[in-house]
Amino acid sequence: MSNLNRDVLFMIFEELQDDSKFLFSCLMVNRLWCEIVIPVLWRKPWCYDINYRNKNSLYTIITSYLSDDVKEFLRKKGIQISSQSLTFDYLSFCKSINVKIIDEIISIKYLTEYNRFILQEEIYSFLIRKCPEIKYLNICGTYELVYLPESKVRLESICELTCDTSIDPKYHYRISHICQQIQRIIIINNNYKVNHGTTKLIEFQKNLKYFKWVDKFDDDEDLYIDLLVDPYTEIFHILKKHASTLNHFEVSLQYDDYDYSDYYSIYNDYDYTFLQYTLLELHNLKVMKIESPIFLNSNEFENELKKVTYRNLEILKVGIIDIYQATSMIKNSFYLKELWIDNYYKNYDMFAGDSFNFIRAICENCFLIEYLSIPTFPLLEDYCIEFEKLLKKCQKLRSLHFKSTYYEENELEFGKYLLDVLIKEAPTNLNEIGIPYDIRLSLDDLEIFLEKWKGRPAISIIMGEISFYRGDNSYRKLIDRYKTEGVIKYTNIYY
């Protein structure tokens, strides 16, 4: 029975390995729990949301592993080293090295630059030899880990790499020759020019499945665009080589504020079309997350987009996209479970037809959808019929958010319609609705809705209106009452 309990506990801790608060609390339950959770915590001990710079205990653990000769050598240099014995062989479980975090831990001793370098030499050399099988490597730091003699053998097993583009290209060339089976690459872009080493790193991989790119420029927003010398095109072009294996594509581009009356004015300063044409090639994606300027409208791009079939796409999350382009992607995606669009851009002359086609595309293609954001559509009979069909067909729907389109004039009428149709047609799984400021809910309609919602799973309601609900305490009282009764789980009104 004790063996079974140990196995069950290990499976639970494995499932919750990213929940640091839970795992740390488990250390204090009893010795059995502590013995089981330590290997889980120490597999990737640098990934948790804690202040590593102030964790003297981690410095003590790491330096305790150094040999007596090394400790004595370092003490003579004035470096404080622990001689404390350890309860567990922590580093025997470690499969991760994060240069940035380990450097932060080392820095708590406020060493001179030279002594810091000596300590880094000893610690990283030891880590490379001690960690049994390094799977996760983060080299966004100061120490050139890959040049250690043991690195070639010890780093061949890397499956996840996080790096930045400010590193000397030769450093990336070295990694490219050592590690060619990396499945997940996360790149922090802090270089205004292309890093050819990063390009080679991507090119040399043989089984790349996960790619994440995050712009992180520290300069003033008004200055950075003048310094930008295309760090993107070469790298994103080489990604097309991995179209058959790549299933996760996540990009966050930093760009200047622009005139919101003309979303495309950003392209007057810089050409971001490298991204939209890369997406045309990545047909095996399961996850696509894009935070970037809006894609340009062009007949060439939109004709090609109609031809691309994202057969495996399950999650589509985009900051801003043209409704027409979003519809084209949905029509070719048959297993979509999450569709998160923060802002649907529209051509006012085409909005009526585009929004209708969008709703119909979801209704016809997205039977598995669980999380959905849609534009507020015109309150006309054809649209209402199509929306009600959507609710009937998408029985797995759990979260439904409407996005403002600055279109609807009858805000209260739309609110009443929405609440009525949700009571009538909403799938039983629906437990969250998001309502923007161009849909307003009267107090009476909201109370009728909540009263009829009783018996269903508790619902969360997010209402976005700057002034409509302000100063009327009746809404707060109503919401608090239905929270007490278990009808509402959570609510938020944006003021």
N, C-alpha and C positions, 0 to 999 in steps of 0.2 A: 504493500500500500504506500509506503514511503517513497518508493521509486516512481510509482504512478503520480503521486503528488508533485514530486520534483519535475517530472516531465511536463505535467500540466502547467505548473508555474512557469517553466521555461518558455512554453508556447505562448502564454499570456504576456510575458515580458518581451518576447520577440515581437509580438503584434503591436506592443505599445512602446517600441524602442525609441520613437521620436518624442515621447512625452517625458521630458526630463523631470518635471515636478513629481510625476507619479513614481518614476524609477528611483529618484533620490529618497522619497518617502519610504520605499520598500526596504531600503538599507537598514532601517531602524526597527523592523518588525521582529525578526529573530535571526539567528545565525543561518538557518537554512535559506531563508529568503535572501539574506545578504550574499551567501555563496552563489546563489543562482543569478542574482541580478548584476553582480560585479562583472562577469564576462560580457553581458549585454552592454552595460555602460561603457566598458573600456574597449569595445570594438572600434568605436569612433568617439573617443572622449573629448574631442575638440569641437564638436558640432552643437553643443547645448547652449541655451540662452543664459549664460552666466558671465560675470565679469572676471575673465581669466587673469587680467592684470593684477587683481587683488587676491588671487588664490595661492597663498603661500604654501598650502598643503600640496598642490600639484608640483610646485618647484621642489618641495621636499621629496616627493615620490620619485620624480624623474632623476634628480641628482643622487638619490640613494642607490641607484643601480650602478653608478660608476665604480670602477675598481678602486681598491685602497691606494694604489700607486697614483692613479689619476687624481683622486681626492686630495692626497697630500700635495701633489704638484699644484693643484688649483688653490689650495689654502695658502701656499707660499706666495701665490700671486695676489693674495688678499681677497679671494672669492669665497664667500660663505657656502659651505657644502654640508649637507645633512649626513649624519652617521646613524640615523634612526633605522631600526629594522622594520620590515613591512609585514603586515598580516597576510597579504595576498601577493602573488606574483602578477601584478597588474599588467605590466607590459607584455606578458606572454599572451594576453587576449587581444592586444592592440593590432588592428589592421589598417591604421590610418596615420598619416603624418600631415600636419597642417603647419607650415613654416610660419605663417603670420601669427597664429595663436601661440605656438611654442616660443616664438620671439617675444611675445607679450609676457609670457610667464617668466622668461629669463630676465626681462627688463625690470621686474619688481625689485631687483637688487641694486639698481642704479649704478651699473658698472661703467668703467671707462670703455671707450670704443675698442681698445685692444683686448681688455679682459673679456668683454662681451664676445669678441671673435673667438678667443680661446675656448670659452665655455660652449659656444655654438659648435665648434669643431668636435669637441668631445661628446656632446649630447647627440648630435645628429649621426655621428659615426657609430655611436652605441645603438641608437634607435634602428638604424639600417640593419645592424646585425641581430638585434634582439627581437624585433617584431617578426612573427613567424611567417606571415604572408601579407604583404602590403597590397591592399585593394583600393584605398582611397588616398589621393595625394593632392594637397593644396600648396602651391608654390608661390602664392601671392605674398612674398616676403623678401627679406634681404639676403638670406643665406642660399648659396648656390649648391643645393643638396645633390644634384645629379652628377656632380663631378667627383664625388667620393668614390674610392676604388670599388666598394661593394655594390654601388648603385646599379650597375649593368645587370647583375644577376637578381638583385632583390626587387627591382622595380618592374621587371618584365610582366608581373602578374597584375599590374594596375588595371582596374576596370573603370575608375572614375578619376578625372583630373580637373582641378580648378586652377586657372592661371590668369595672368593679365598680359596685356599687349605692350606694357612698358618694359618688359624683360628683353635683354639683348637677344636678337634672333638666334645667335649661336646656342643659347640655352635651350631654345625650342628645337633647334636642329638635333641637339644631343638627345632630348626626350624622344624625338621622332624615331631615332634609330634604336632606342632602348625599348620603347612601348609602342606596339603596333596593334594591340588587341583592346585598346580602350573603347568602352561602350558608351561612356557618358563624358562629355566635355563641356565645361562651363567656363566661359571667357568673359573676364571683366575688361572692357575696352576703355583704357585711359591714355590712348595714344592717338594723336591727330593724323598720323600717317599709317599706311599699311605696314604691318609687321610680317615680313616674308617668312619668318620662322613659324609663326602661328599658322600660316597657310600650309606650310609643309607638314606641320603637326596633324592637321586635319586630313591632308592628302594621304598620308602614310597609313592611316587607320584602316583595318580590314573588316571591322564589324561595328561601326559607329551607329548607335541607336538613339542617342539623346544628345541634343545640341542646344545650349543656352548661351545667349549673347546679351550682355548688359552694358550699355554706355555709362561711363562714370567719369565725366570731365569735371574738374574742380574749378575751372576758370569761370569768370563772370559770363553769364549767358549771352550778353551782348558782344562778347569778344570771341567766344569759342568758334562760332561759325566762320569767322575770318581765318582761323588757324587750321580748319579742317581740310585735309588733303586726301580725301577718299580712303579711309581705313577699311572700307567695306567690300567693294566690288570684287576684288581678287579672292577674298576669303569666301564670300557667299557664292561665288561662281564655282569654287572647288567643292562646295557642299553638294552640288548636283551629282557628283560622282557617287555619293552615298545614298542616292534616292531609293535604292532597293532595300536598304537596311534601316534607314532613319525613320523612327516612329514618333519622336518627340522633338518639336521645333518651337523654341521660345526666344523671342527677341524683344528687347526694350531699347529703343533709340532715343537719345536725347536731342531735342531740337528746340529752336527759339520759339517764343510766342509769335503768333501771327494774326493777321486780320481775320476775325471770325466771320466776317461777311463774305470772305473768300477763302475757303479752306485750302485751296490749291496754291495760294500765294507763297507758301513755304518753298515751293519748287523754284521760285525766282532766285533763291539763295543757294540751293543745293539740290542735286538730283538724287532722290531716294528710290527711283524705280528699280534699283538692283534687288530690292526685297520682293516686290510683287512678281517679278519675273522668275525669281528663285522658287517661289511658292508653286508656280506652274509645274515645276519638275518633281516636287516632293509628293508623289501620289500615294505613298504608303503610310502617311502620318496617322497616328492615333490621337495625338495632342498637338494643337496649333494655338500658340498664345502670342499675340502681336500687340505691342504698344509702339506706335509709330505715327508719322503723318498719314493722312488719308491717301489711299491709292489713287493715282491719277486715272481719270476716265480716258480711255482710248479704245477705238474700235479693235485694234490689234489685240490688246490685252484682254478685253472682254470676250472677244471671239474665242481666244485660247482658253479662257477660264471656263467657258461653257463646255469645252471638250474634256477638261480634267475631271476624273472620277476619283474622289476621295473615299474609296470603299471602306477603309478601316477607321475613318475619323470618328472619334468619340467625344472629344472636347474641342470646341472652337471658342476662343476668347480673344476679342479684338476691342481696342480702345475706340476706334471710329472707323466706320466703313459705309460706303454707299449702299443703300438698300438693294439696288439692282444687283450689285456684285455679291452681296450676302446671299441673295436668292439663288444666284448661279451656283454658289458653293453648296448650299443646302440641297439643291436638286440632285447633286452628284454625291451626296453623303447619306448612306443608308443605315448607319449604326450610331448616329449622333445621340449622345446622352446629355451633353451640356452645351448650351449655346448662350454665351455671355457677350453681349455687345453693349458697351457703355453709351455710345452715341451713334445713332443711325443718321447718316447724312442723306439729304434728299434734294432732288430737283423739284421745286414747287410745282412746275408745270406737269411733272411726271409722277408726283407723289401718290395721287389717288390710285393709279394703276399699279405702281410699284409696290405699295403697301398691301394691296389686295393679293398680288402674285406672291408676295412674301408669306403671307398667312396661309395661302393655299399650298405653297411648297412645303411648309412644316406639316400641314395636315396630311399631305400625300406621301411624305418621305420620312417623317421623324416619329415613328410609333414608339420608339424607345426613349424619347426625350424625358429627362428628369428635371433639369434646370433650364429655364427658358426666359430670355428677355426679348420683348417685341416692341415695335414702335406703337404709339397710340394712333389708332386708325380712325378714319372718318366714321361717324355714327350713322351709317346708312344700312339699309336692309341686307344687301348682298354681303357686306363685310361682317355683319352680325351673324349671318347664317354660316359663313365660312369659319368664323371664330368659334362658334358653338360646335361645329363639326370637329374642330381641332381639340376642344376639351373632351369630346366623346371618344376620339380615336387615341389620344395620348394619355392612356390610363396610368402610365408610370410617373406622370408629372408630379413633382414635389414642390417646386418653387417657380413662381410666375411673376416676372417683373415687367411692368410697362415702362417705356422710355419716352420722355417728353419729345414731342415733335412741333411744339408751338403752333398747333394746327386747330385744335378743337376749341370752339367758342362756347359750347354748352357744357361747361365743366361739371356742373352738378347733375345734369341729365346723364352724362356719360358715367358718372360715379354710381348713380342709381342703377343704370343698365348693367354695369359690371358686377355689382353686388348681387343683383337678381340672377344673372346668368351663372355666377359661381355657385350659388345655392342650388340651382337647377341642374347644372351640368358638370361641375368640378369633380375630377376623379378623387377617389377616397384617399389617395396618397398626398394630395395637395395640403401643405401645411405652412406655406409662406407666400405672401403676395407683396409686391412692391408697387406703390402708386405715386406717380410723379405729380408735379404741381399743376399740370393741365388736366388732371382728373381730381375733382373735389368731392368729398363725401359729406353729405348733410348729417347732422346728429341723429335725426330720426331714421334715415336709411341705414346708418351704421348700426344703430341699436337693433333694428329689425333683422339685419344680416347676422349679427352676433347671436341673437336669440335663436334663429333658425340653424346656426352652425352647431349648436349644442348636440352632443352625441358623436361628433366627428373628432379626429385628432386635433389637439390644440393648435391654433394658427398664430403665426408671427406676421405682423403688419408693419410695413415700413412706408410712412407717408412723407412725401417731400413737398412742403409748401412754406414759403418764407413768411407769409402774413395771414393766410386764411384761418389757421387754427390758433393763432397767437391771441392771447388775452381771453380766450374762452375756456374757462376752467371746466366747463361741462364735458368736453372731450376727455380730459384727464380723469374725471370722476367715472365716466362711462367705461373707459378702458380699465381702470383699476378694479371696478366691480367685476368685469368679465375675466380679468386675470385671477381674481379671488375664486371665481366659479370654475376656473380651469378651461375656459373657452379660448382665451388668449394666452399664448406662451411668452411672447415678447413683442414689444412695439417700440417704434422710434419715429418721432416727428421731427423733421429737420426745420429749424427756425432760421 
